[in-house]
Amino acid sequence: MADLQAKFREAWSHALVGLNAAEAEAEKVLARLADAAGLTPEDVKHHAREFGERLTQQRREVERAIDDGVKRAAAQFKIPTRDEIESLRRRMDEIADRLEAVAQDRARKQKE
């Protein structure tokens, strides 16, 4: 199970490295295109901002797609989510509290 999680983390890391490399390459290409097209600094800033916004949006979409893929893969292995584990932990705490109350009640009744 830990090996599977490590593989997911590694895949996620590689995906982010790829996205960062793509962003860096896009910045280089944009700078070369601006020089070749004779754009003003204001034009470059405007186009870079638009391009950056699109890259950011696409990055979020890719991250969401990866997250969804990981969740689907994990669901096949029936790995509980953090929320499910926390819910189970709360239920167990409630049961432990009730058992403790029952034990104290019995002990009190035996003393009477």
MOVENVEN-V594680 format. One record per residue. N is the residue number from 1. SS is DSSP state (2 for helix, 1 for strand, 0 for the rest). PSI is psi as a letter, one per 30 degrees, with the letter a starting at -180 (none if undefined). Layout:
<<N/SS/PSI> <N/SS/PSI>>
This chain:
<<1/0/e> <2/2/e> <3/2/e> <4/2/e> <5/2/e> <6/2/e> <7/2/e> <8/2/e> <9/2/e> <10/2/e> <11/2/e> <12/2/e> <13/2/e> <14/2/e> <15/2/e> <16/2/e> <17/2/e> <18/2/e> <19/2/e> <20/2/e> <21/2/e> <22/2/e> <23/2/e> <24/2/e> <25/2/e> <26/2/e> <27/2/e> <28/2/e> <29/2/e> <30/2/e> <31/2/e> <32/2/e> <33/2/e> <34/2/e> <35/2/e> <36/2/e> <37/2/f> <38/0/h> <39/0/k> <40/0/l> <41/2/e> <42/2/e> <43/2/e> <44/2/e> <45/2/e> <46/2/e> <47/2/e> <48/2/e> <49/2/e> <50/2/e> <51/2/e> <52/2/e> <53/2/e> <54/2/e> <55/2/e> <56/2/e> <57/2/e> <58/2/e> <59/2/e> <60/2/e> <61/2/e> <62/2/e> <63/2/e> <64/2/e> <65/2/e> <66/2/e> <67/2/e> <68/2/e> <69/2/e> <70/2/e> <71/2/e> <72/2/e> <73/2/e> <74/2/e> <75/2/e> <76/2/f> <77/0/g> <78/0/h> <79/0/k> <80/0/k> <81/0/l> <82/2/e> <83/2/e> <84/2/e> <85/2/e> <86/2/e> <87/2/e> <88/2/e> <89/2/e> <90/2/e> <91/2/e> <92/2/e> <93/2/e> <94/2/e> <95/2/e> <96/2/e> <97/2/e> <98/2/e> <99/2/e> <100/2/e> <101/2/e> <102/2/e> <103/2/e> <104/2/e> <105/2/e> <106/2/e> <107/2/e> <108/2/e> <109/2/e> <110/2/f> <111/2/f> <112/0/none>>
